[in-house]
Amino acid sequence: MDAADLRVFEAVARLGGMSRAAEELHTVQSNVTSHIRQLEERLGTPLFHRHARGVDLTPAGQRLLPYALRVTLLLNEARRAVLDDGTPQGPLVIGSLETTAAVRLPGFLSNFVEAHPQVDLTLQTGTTCELLEQVLDQRLEGAFVCGPVAHSELEAEQYFSEELSLLTALQVGSWDQLARQGEVRIVVLRRGCSYRQRLEDILTRRGIPAPRVLEFGTLEAVLSCVASGMGVTLMPRSVVGSGWRHGRIEIHALESRDAFVETVFVRRRDGYISSALSAFLAVARSGIADTRLQVAAE
């Protein structure tokens, strides 16, 4: 068993077929089939169930897969490290909450792209749950998520402090009016929305029954549904103040214990920090420092 065998095995397992793996690996199907057959012979056990639609992992294959993933990721990381001469360049894939991407990052991203034009920056948005999974799987080099984050494999650095507010349609003038509505719907961003549990806890303490949940894929969709009266949501106040159409949403203040949340940047503790990532974080830290100086001056 060698690294080449494990790389082929991982591709077949992920794609569910020999032909699809061959296409991704830029080789012929017979070569992939040969690698898998030899690997099974060396290990003395079948790794896949073959069927008309492709392949599925056997129990032994399922046990081998985590090791194959680690080897594949380590080899890719080693290649990047060898080619990294200290000049920020090449691909950089960063994740972010949609609210953070809409309000906090545009200035930093503009400065970074201008300073480092050789970096191919990709920003992927998602919920905290989604982004943490992608960082752990090394599909992202790092991500801005809702803190605090306590995970043995992740390192977290605080970047922003957000003031949260309850957002409702204009006709909902107060918390008491919301409580009198009876059934309340909350609008969130897909599975793993970091504000959902916080909002449910706030509503419970105010005597509002367990709400129904509406899930949408984009920040724009959530805000549009709130404005139309379909439900309420919990968002940073800055999203409405600078990132959306004014005059269609009512902003309700929260008690201080509920109002503030930290946005942190997470990355794997054992992950390789590329020159591109180092440069990105340096620009972000510089931007944060400048913002704090401006606030202090005001």
C-alpha positions as CSV (number, residue, x, y, z in Angstrom):
1,M,0.0,0.0,0.0
2,D,1.4,3.4,-1.1
3,A,0.3,6.9,-1.4
4,A,-0.7,6.5,-5.1
5,D,-3.0,3.6,-4.1
6,L,-4.6,5.6,-1.4
7,R,-5.1,8.6,-3.6
8,V,-6.9,6.5,-6.2
9,F,-8.9,4.8,-3.4
10,E,-10.0,8.1,-2.0
11,A,-11.1,9.4,-5.4
12,V,-13.2,6.2,-6.1
13,A,-14.8,6.4,-2.7
14,R,-15.6,10.1,-3.0
15,L,-17.0,9.9,-6.5
16,G,-18.7,6.5,-6.3
17,G,-17.2,5.0,-9.4
18,M,-14.1,3.9,-11.2
19,S,-14.8,5.8,-14.4
20,R,-15.5,9.1,-12.6
21,A,-12.3,8.7,-10.5
22,A,-10.3,8.0,-13.7
23,E,-11.7,11.2,-15.3
24,E,-10.7,13.3,-12.3
25,L,-7.3,11.7,-12.0
26,H,-6.7,12.2,-15.8
27,T,-6.1,8.5,-16.4
28,V,-7.9,5.5,-17.9
29,Q,-10.4,3.4,-16.1
30,S,-8.3,0.2,-16.4
31,N,-5.5,2.0,-14.5
32,V,-7.9,2.9,-11.6
33,T,-9.3,-0.6,-11.5
34,S,-5.8,-2.1,-11.4
35,H,-4.8,0.2,-8.5
36,I,-7.9,-0.8,-6.5
37,R,-7.5,-4.6,-7.2
38,Q,-3.9,-4.5,-6.2
39,L,-4.7,-2.6,-3.0
40,E,-7.4,-5.1,-2.1
41,E,-5.0,-8.0,-2.7
42,R,-2.3,-6.5,-0.5
43,L,-4.8,-5.9,2.3
44,G,-6.5,-9.2,1.8
45,T,-10.0,-7.8,1.9
46,P,-12.5,-6.2,-0.5
47,L,-12.8,-2.4,-0.2
48,F,-15.8,-1.8,-2.5
49,H,-19.1,-3.5,-3.4
50,R,-19.4,-3.3,-7.2
51,H,-22.8,-2.7,-8.8
52,A,-24.4,-1.4,-12.0
53,R,-24.5,2.2,-10.7
54,G,-20.9,2.3,-9.5
55,V,-19.3,1.2,-6.1
56,D,-20.0,1.5,-2.4
57,L,-17.5,1.1,0.4
58,T,-17.4,-2.2,2.4
59,P,-16.9,-1.9,6.2
60,A,-13.2,-2.4,5.6
61,G,-13.2,0.4,3.0
62,Q,-15.1,2.7,5.4
63,R,-12.4,2.1,8.0
64,L,-9.6,2.8,5.5
65,L,-11.1,6.0,4.2
66,P,-10.2,8.4,7.0
67,Y,-6.5,7.4,6.6
68,A,-6.6,7.8,2.9
69,L,-8.1,11.3,3.3
70,R,-5.4,12.3,5.7
71,V,-2.6,11.0,3.4
72,T,-4.1,12.8,0.4
73,L,-4.5,16.1,2.3
74,L,-1.0,15.8,3.7
75,L,0.5,15.2,0.2
76,N,-1.4,18.2,-1.2
77,E,-0.2,20.3,1.7
78,A,3.4,19.2,1.2
79,R,3.3,20.1,-2.4
80,R,2.0,23.6,-1.6
81,A,4.7,24.1,1.0
82,V,7.5,23.1,-1.4
83,L,6.2,25.5,-4.1
84,D,5.6,28.4,-1.6
85,D,8.6,30.7,-1.9
86,G,7.2,33.3,0.5
87,T,5.4,35.4,-2.2
88,P,1.6,35.4,-1.7
89,Q,0.3,33.8,-4.8
90,G,-1.9,31.0,-6.0
91,P,-5.3,29.8,-4.7
92,L,-6.7,30.9,-1.3
93,V,-10.1,29.7,-0.3
94,I,-11.7,31.5,2.8
95,G,-15.1,31.0,4.3
96,S,-17.4,33.5,6.0
97,L,-20.8,34.0,7.5
98,E,-23.0,35.8,5.0
99,T,-23.6,38.7,7.4
100,T,-19.8,39.1,7.9
101,A,-19.2,38.9,4.2
102,A,-21.8,41.6,3.5
103,V,-20.8,44.1,6.2
104,R,-17.3,43.5,7.5
105,L,-15.2,42.1,4.7
106,P,-15.6,44.2,1.5
107,G,-13.0,46.8,2.6
108,F,-10.5,44.1,3.7
109,L,-11.0,42.1,0.5
110,S,-10.5,45.1,-1.7
111,N,-7.3,46.1,0.1
112,F,-6.0,42.5,-0.1
113,V,-6.7,42.0,-3.8
114,E,-5.0,45.3,-4.6
115,A,-1.9,44.5,-2.5
116,H,-1.6,40.9,-3.6
117,P,-2.8,40.5,-7.2
118,Q,-1.1,37.1,-7.7
119,V,-3.5,35.5,-5.2
120,D,-6.6,33.8,-6.6
121,L,-9.0,34.5,-3.7
122,T,-12.2,32.6,-3.3
123,L,-14.7,33.5,-0.6
124,Q,-17.4,30.9,0.2
125,T,-20.3,31.8,2.5
126,G,-22.2,29.5,4.9
127,T,-23.4,28.9,8.4
128,T,-21.1,28.4,11.3
129,C,-21.8,24.7,11.3
130,E,-21.1,24.3,7.6
131,L,-17.9,26.4,7.7
132,L,-16.4,24.6,10.7
133,E,-16.9,21.3,8.9
134,Q,-15.2,22.6,5.8
135,V,-12.2,24.0,7.8
136,L,-11.8,20.6,9.6
137,D,-11.9,18.8,6.3
138,Q,-9.4,21.3,4.9
139,R,-11.7,22.4,2.1
140,L,-11.2,25.9,3.5
141,E,-7.9,27.4,4.8
142,G,-9.9,29.3,7.4
143,A,-13.2,30.9,8.0
144,F,-15.0,33.8,9.9
145,V,-17.6,32.2,12.1
146,C,-19.7,33.0,15.2
147,G,-17.7,32.5,18.4
148,P,-16.8,31.2,20.8
149,V,-15.3,28.1,19.2
150,A,-13.9,25.4,21.4
151,H,-12.4,22.6,19.4
152,S,-9.2,20.7,20.0
153,E,-8.2,20.7,16.3
154,L,-9.0,24.4,15.6
155,E,-7.4,27.7,16.5
156,A,-9.7,30.7,16.8
157,E,-8.7,34.4,16.7
158,Q,-11.3,37.1,17.5
159,Y,-11.8,39.8,14.8
160,F,-15.2,41.5,15.2
161,S,-17.8,42.2,17.9
162,E,-21.4,42.4,16.6
163,E,-24.4,43.9,18.2
164,L,-27.4,41.7,17.5
165,S,-31.0,42.9,17.2
166,L,-34.4,41.3,16.6
167,L,-35.6,42.1,13.1
168,T,-39.3,42.1,12.3
169,A,-41.7,43.6,9.8
170,L,-42.6,47.3,10.4
171,Q,-46.1,46.4,11.8
172,V,-44.5,44.7,14.7
173,G,-43.8,47.6,17.0
174,S,-42.7,46.0,20.2
175,W,-41.8,42.7,22.0
176,D,-45.3,42.7,23.6
177,Q,-47.0,43.0,20.2
178,L,-44.9,40.1,19.0
179,A,-45.9,38.0,22.0
180,R,-49.6,38.7,21.3
181,Q,-49.4,37.3,17.8
182,G,-49.6,33.7,19.1
183,E,-47.6,31.6,16.7
184,V,-44.2,33.1,15.8
185,R,-42.0,32.0,12.9
186,I,-38.3,32.5,12.9
187,V,-36.3,32.8,9.7
188,V,-32.8,31.4,9.6
189,L,-30.0,30.7,7.1
190,R,-30.1,26.9,6.6
191,R,-28.9,24.2,8.9
192,G,-26.4,25.3,11.5
193,C,-27.4,28.9,11.6
194,S,-25.5,30.3,14.6
195,Y,-28.2,32.7,15.7
196,R,-31.1,30.2,15.7
197,Q,-30.6,28.8,19.2
198,R,-29.9,32.2,20.7
199,L,-33.1,33.6,19.2
200,E,-35.2,30.6,20.5
201,D,-33.8,31.1,24.0
202,I,-34.6,34.8,23.9
203,L,-38.2,34.1,22.8
204,T,-38.6,31.5,25.5
205,R,-37.5,33.8,28.3
206,R,-40.1,36.4,27.0
207,G,-42.8,33.9,27.2
208,I,-43.2,33.4,23.5
209,P,-44.0,29.7,22.5
210,A,-41.7,27.5,20.6
211,P,-41.5,29.0,17.1
212,R,-41.8,27.4,13.7
213,V,-38.7,27.6,11.6
214,L,-38.3,28.8,8.0
215,E,-34.9,28.1,6.4
216,F,-33.6,30.1,3.4
217,G,-30.3,30.0,1.5
218,T,-29.3,33.6,1.3
219,L,-29.2,36.7,3.5
220,E,-31.3,38.6,1.0
221,A,-34.1,36.0,1.2
222,V,-34.1,36.1,5.0
223,L,-34.5,39.9,5.1
224,S,-37.1,39.9,2.3
225,C,-39.2,37.4,4.2
226,V,-38.9,39.3,7.5
227,A,-39.9,42.6,5.7
228,S,-43.0,40.9,4.2
229,G,-44.1,39.7,7.7
230,M,-43.4,36.0,7.2
231,G,-41.3,35.8,10.4
232,V,-38.6,37.3,12.6
233,T,-34.9,36.9,12.7
234,L,-31.8,37.7,14.7
235,M,-29.0,39.5,12.9
236,P,-26.2,42.0,13.5
237,R,-27.7,45.5,13.6
238,S,-25.2,46.6,11.0
239,V,-26.7,44.3,8.3
240,V,-29.8,46.5,8.1
241,G,-27.9,49.8,8.8
242,S,-25.5,49.5,5.9
243,G,-26.2,46.4,4.0
244,W,-29.9,46.4,2.9
245,R,-32.8,48.6,1.9
246,H,-33.8,51.0,4.6
247,G,-37.3,51.5,5.9
248,R,-38.8,48.0,5.5
249,I,-37.6,46.4,8.7
250,E,-38.1,47.2,12.3
251,I,-35.1,46.9,14.6
252,H,-35.7,45.8,18.2
253,A,-32.9,46.2,20.8
254,L,-31.9,43.2,23.0
255,E,-30.7,43.1,26.6
256,S,-27.0,43.4,26.8
257,R,-26.5,39.7,27.8
258,D,-28.1,38.7,24.5
259,A,-27.0,41.5,22.2
260,F,-23.3,40.9,21.6
261,V,-21.5,38.1,19.8
262,E,-17.9,37.7,18.6
263,T,-16.8,36.8,15.1
264,V,-13.7,34.7,15.1
265,F,-11.4,33.4,12.4
266,V,-10.8,29.7,12.7
267,R,-8.2,27.4,11.1
268,R,-6.7,24.0,11.7
269,R,-4.0,24.0,14.4
270,D,-2.0,21.5,12.3
271,G,-2.7,23.1,9.0
272,Y,-0.1,24.7,6.8
273,I,-0.2,28.5,6.8
274,S,0.5,29.5,3.2
275,S,2.1,32.9,2.4
276,A,-1.3,33.9,0.8
277,L,-3.1,33.1,4.1
278,S,-0.5,34.9,6.2
279,A,-0.9,38.0,3.9
280,F,-4.7,37.9,4.1
281,L,-4.6,37.8,7.9
282,A,-2.1,40.6,8.1
283,V,-4.4,42.8,6.0
284,A,-7.4,41.9,8.1
285,R,-5.6,42.6,11.4
286,S,-4.4,45.9,10.0
287,G,-7.9,46.8,9.0
288,I,-9.2,46.0,12.4
289,A,-6.5,48.1,14.1
290,D,-7.3,51.1,11.8
291,T,-11.1,50.7,12.6
292,R,-10.4,50.7,16.3
293,L,-8.3,53.8,16.1
294,Q,-11.0,55.6,14.2
295,V,-13.6,54.6,16.8
296,A,-11.3,55.8,19.6
297,A,-10.8,59.1,17.9
298,E,-14.5,59.7,17.5
